[in-house]
């Protein structure tokens, strides 16, 4: 399993609208095959948010969800709040203890 982190910069003054829309949009992304949950957290020091999604693999995210009609629904529900293109990175499994 991998983690996707997407750094989201929201247009100033639209934070409340974004949070309401995102609360409804979770159902879209979490219905995608290979998705094991999502959350969004606000950065305390800025207008930024981080979207954290658990996926089976990078391929499931990038070649599955990102090329599906579900992604178009997700984009329509959330992307008009962004003042910049999201910065997306993926993290591998944790290092063993």
Residue, then its C-alpha position, 0 to 999 in steps of 0.5 A: x500500500x502507498x500513500x498519496x500526498x497532494x498539497x492543495x493551495x486554496x484561493x483565499x476566502x474560499x476555505x469554508x466552501x472548499x471544506x464543504x465540497x471536500x466533505x461531499x467529495x470523499x465519497x467519490x475518491x473512496x469509491x475508486x477501486x484500490x482506494x483504502x480511505x482519504x482525509x484532508x488536513x489544513x496546514x495551520x500556518x497557511x491556506x494550504x491543505x494536504x490530501x492523504x489517500x491510501x492506494x494499493x499502488x501508484x499504478x492504481x492511482x495514476x493509471x486507474x483513478x486518474x484516467x477514470x470518470x470518477x476522477x472527472x467527478x472529483x476534479x469537478x467537485x474540488x479543483x475550482x477551489x485551487x489557486x495553484x496546481x496540486x503537488x502530488x507525491x507518493x510514499x512507499x510502505x513504512x521502513x520496518x522497525 
